[in-house]
Amino acid sequence: MDFPGYQLPEALRLLQQTVRRIVQEEIVPLEREMDPEAIDLDPDHWHRLAAMTRAAGLWAPAAPKEYGGGGLGMFAYTVLMEEMAQHRNGLYNPAYGIFGRYPPNVCYEGTPEQIEKYVIPTIREGKRVFFAVSEPSGGSDPAGAIQARAVRDGDHWILNGTKTWISGALQAEWGIVFVRTDPTKGRQGVSCFFVERDTPGLSVRPIPVIRPYYPAELVFQDCVVPHRNLLGKEGEGLEMALRLLTKNRFPYAAANIGVAVAALRMAIAYAKQRVTFGQPLSSRQAIQWMLADSEVEIRAARWLTWEGAWKVDRGEEHRHEASIAKLYSSEVLGRVVDRAVQIHGGYGVAKELPLERWYREARVRRIGEGPSEVQRMVIARNLLRDRVSL
């Protein structure tokens, strides 16, 4: 049987080119005039560009069609996310949300009332949302680390505890919070709730870190949440958290790849025009090998990410592939950006270029969404338990 090899479908290729053009022609020029540490576009620019993507049919392409999105699967979304991330602020706010924003994917399992109140307005208006799993006791082991409690009181739940390292909570209007509702049931004792930022008893403070996009600490002190805000059934929260974290790793990996691509592109251009000792940098074998290693690793990371995204779209088990994609892409990103900084010399750490910001942010990517060590542990466990075929 002849098989000519995989190629992107024509429709997806055209979408990819359109996203690339908008990012490179609209966002990148704006960033040259912005503060290097900026985390958002000016509202006027955001509304102008969001109107452009809406008119082009590119608004919320990965959200379900019934909720106002484009209905793209995980693979197509990773292809587009790689393009959306190729700018200064691409790792933590890809394309500044001008292509729309999404609620956590498990929110689609909510009741019709929850969908109407939280999901649809978020997609329609591009609102920010957070999800809160990690606590001071840990984040990579939600089954054991979740200590925040919720106790039922009639038609309400009373939440107490602390969540930490929560991305997006400073900007979001609402989020989903995973808490322990039955301390006697272990993995079956965790539940999930919709919680609005202005709910009495919830306080939010920023945690300054090496990247300009700060995570937050959430403290719940007798925070009252209606029972109707329970997402799914009581005791189903842990499995929801694992599904959420697993699927998130594919667009997360795609953003890593996108920024690595942008850094390599800059390194190639600079090596070709920078002359030292009478010769361009590109003629030096040491530089050539840096570029070659970066190209090989980017291609490998892309195919590893695509393989897992295809499994998501086919409805197959994909946790093993999610760990592989997250692990490899985040470590490749760090190496590629480091080489690009080295090739640029002093300019590599100058704020007029995005490399120094990517360098700082890339270090965080080996921790966020599950650190490299945990991903290696998961991969090894799957191999040793014969959960995957080689």
N, C-alpha and C positions, 0 to 999 in steps of 0.2 A: 504494500500500500504506500503510495507516494504521499509525503507530507512536506510541503515546501518551507515549513518553519513558521514561527509566529510573527505576525505583524499587527500593529495597532489597527483596529477597525477605522475606516475612513472618517466616520462621524466623530469618533473620539480624537483622532488626529487633528481634525479641524477645531474641536473644542480646545485641545491642548495649545494649538497655535494662537487661538484667540486670547486665551488666558495669558500666554507668554507675552503677547503684544501689549496687552493692557498693563501688565506689571512692569514691563521694561520701558514702555513709552509714557506711562502716566505716573506710576508710583515712584520708580527710581529717580526721575528728575525732581519730583517734589522733595524726596529725602535729601537731596543735595543742599536744599535751602533750610532744612529742619535741624533742630538740635540733635546731635548724634545719639543722645540718650532718649529721645522722644519715643513714646510707646503708642501714640495715636496720631491720626491725621487731624488737621483742623476740621471742625464739623462741616464747614462749607464744602471743602474738598471731598469729605466722606460722602455727603449727600449727592454731590455731583457725580462721583464715580459709581456710587451705588445705583443711581438712576441709569447710568450707562450700562451696567451689567444687567439690570432688570430688563432694559430695552433689548438687550442682546440675548435674552433667554438664559442667562447664566446665574440667576439669583438662586442661592441655596440648592445647587445642583445635586447634592447628596441626600437631601431630605425627601421623604416619601411624597409622591405626587398628590396624594389625598390631603396633605397638609400644606400644600403650596410650594413644594420643592420640585426638583428635576427628576428625582427617582433613580439617580445613578447608583450603581453598585459599588462595593468596596474597591474593586480594582480600578474602575474609572476614576474614582475619587482620589486614589493614591497617585494616579498619573497627573491629575490636575493639581493636587496638593504640592507635588514636586515643583511645579511651575509657580504656584502662588507664593512659595517660600523664598524665591530667589531675589531677595532684597534685604536691606539692612535689618529690618525688624521682622524678618520672615520666620524666625524660629518660634516666637511666642505670640505673634499676631499676624499670621500669614495674610498678605494682601490687605491688612488692616480691616478685615471683615467686609470689604466692598463686594465680595461674592456671597455675602450672607453668613450667618452664624447658626449654630445648631444646639439644641438641648442635648444632654447626655443620652446616648442611644437607647438606654433602658426606659427612658420616659415614654417611648412609643408604646410601652406595655401598660400605660396608665388607663384610668377610666375615661369615658367620653368627656366627663366634666373636667378632669385634670388636663386632658388634651386641649380642650377648648380654652381653659384658663391660662395654662402655662406654655404648652408646646406650640400651638398655632401662632400666638402673638410673638413668640421668640423668633420663629422662622420668618414671619411676615415683616417684622421690624428690625431684624438683625440684632436682637438683644443679647447681652452677655449673661452667661450662666456658669455656675460652679458645681462641682461635686466634691463632697467632703468624706474621705475615708480615713486618711492618715491622722494619727494622734501622737502625743508626746511619747507614748509607749511603743510606737512603731508604725510603719506603713506597709511594709512588704509582706506582713503576715496578718491580714485583716481578721482571720478567724480567731487569732489569739490576742491581737493588739487592740481591738475595739473595746474600749472600756466606757465610753460615753453611754449614758443610760436614758431610756424612755420608759416612763411608768404611766399606765393608762389611768385616767380619771374621768369616767363617764364617756362623753363624746369627745374627749381631748386626751392628748398625751403631754406629759411634763418631761422636757428634755434637760439633762444636766451633763456637763462634761466639756472637753476641749478637743477641737480639731486643729491641726497645724499643717503648714506648708500647702495651703489650699490656693491653687492658682485661680485667678479670675474673681475671687470673692470680693476684692476691693471695688471692682467695677460692676459687678452683677446685681440684678434686682432680686434674683431668687436662685436657689440651688437645691440639690438633693443631698440629704445627710443620712449616713449609715450609723445606726446606734444599736445598742444591745437592749432588746425588749424582754428577754428571758435569760437571766444569767445561769440558769440550770441546764440549758440545752446546747451549749457549745456552738457548733456551726449553724445549728437551726435556731439560734437565739438572737439573730441579727435581723433588723428590719430597716426599711428605707422610707424617708418622708420628704415631701416637698416643704421647703422652709423659705419664707421671704426674708430679705435682708433687714427689713425694718420691724420684724417681729419683736415685741418686748421680751427682754431676757436674753437676746442675742447681741453680743458685742463683737466687733471686728477690728483688728489692728494689723497694720502692715508689718512684715518681717523684712527689713532691708537685707539684701543679698548682693552678690557680685553682678547680677544682671539688673537692668533698670525696671523690668517688669516684676514687681514684688509679689510674692505670695502673702498669705494672711493667716493669722491665728483667729479661730472662731471660738468664743467662750459662751456656753449655754448655762444660764442660771435661772432655773425654774421657767424655762421658755415653753410657753403653751402653744401647742400645734393641734389643729382639729384632726379628728380621726379620719375625716374624708381626705386628708393629705397623705395618708399611708399609700405608698406606691407598691402595687402588688399585694401579696398576702403577708400577714405577720409571719416572721421567721424565714422569709425568702430573700432577705437583704444580702446575705453573703454571696449567694449565687449570682444575684444581680450585679454586685460589685465586681465579681470575677469576670462576668461577661463584658461589663463596661470597660474594665481595664484591658482585657485581652484585645477587644476590637480596636480600642484607641491606639494600640501600638502600631498599627499599620499606617494611618495618616501621620502619626508621630515620626515613624521611620521615614516616610516620604518627605517630610519637612527637613529631616536631617540630610537626606540625599540632595534635596534642592539647594540648600545652603552650601553643601560641599561642591556641587556643580558650579555655583556662582563663584566660590572661592578659587576653584581650579581655573575657571575662565579668566579671572583677574590675574592669576599667577602666570598663565600662558601669555597674556597680552603684555604684562610687564617684562617677562623674560625676553620677549622678542624686541622690545624697544629700549631696554636698559643696557647701556654699554659700559663695560669695565675692562681696563687694560687693553683697550682697542678692539674688543670683541663683545658681541651681545651675550647676555647671560644665557640665552637659549643654546649657545654653542658649547656650554660647559656640561660635561658628563654628569656632574653631581646634580645640576639643576634638571637635566633631562630625566634622570632616574626618579627624582622627586615627582615630576609631572607624570611619568609613566606609572609609578606606583599608585598615585592618586586616581588616575583613570581606571586602572584595573580594579581597585577597591570600590570605586563608585559603581561600576557596572555590576560587580558581584552583589553589592548591597541592593541594587535595584531589582535584580532577578530574585533574590531571596525574599524581598518584600512583595513582589508581584506574586510569587508562588503562594504565599500565605493569603493574600487578598483574593486570589482565585478560589481558594478553599472556602473562604467566607461566602463568596457568591454562590458556590455550589452547595452550600449548607453542610459542609464537612467539618470535622473537628480540626481546629486551627490553633490551639494554644501553643503547641510546640513551635510552629512556624512564627507565631507572634513573638515568642521569646527570642528566636533566632534573629528576626528582622530588627527588633528593638536593640538587642545586644550589638549586632554587627554594625548597623547603620550609625549608632551613636559613637562607637569607637572609631569608625572610618571618618566620621565628621571631624572628630578631634584631630586625627592625624592629617587630614587634608588641609584643614585650616591652619594647623601648626606649620606645615610645609609652605603654605601660601604666605604666612607671616614672614618666615625665614627668607623666602625669595625676595620679598619686598624690602627686606632690611628695616631701616628706621621707619619707612613709610608704613610698614606692617603694623606698627603700634601707634600710629598717628590717628587721631579721631576723625580726620577728614575722610578716611577710608573706613569701610565697615568691618575690616578684618579683625581689629582689636575687640570690637563688640562681639563678633562671632566667636572669637577665641574664648572670651569669658563665658558666653552662653553655652558653647559646646561642652564646657566642663560640667555644667549642670545637667546636660542631657544624658550623661552616664549614670546619673542618680535618679532623676525624675522618671516616672512611669515604671519604676522597678529598677534598682541598680544592677550593674553588669554582673555582679557576683550572684545575685538572686536568679537572674536569667540563666546563668551557667548551671546553677543548681537545678533549676527546673528542666533544662535540656538534658542534663545528665540523668536525672531521675526518670525522665521519660524513656531514655535509652536503656537504662538498667532494668526497667520494668516492662520492656518490650512493648511500649505503647506506640511506637512508630516503626515503620519499615524503612530500611536503609536502601 
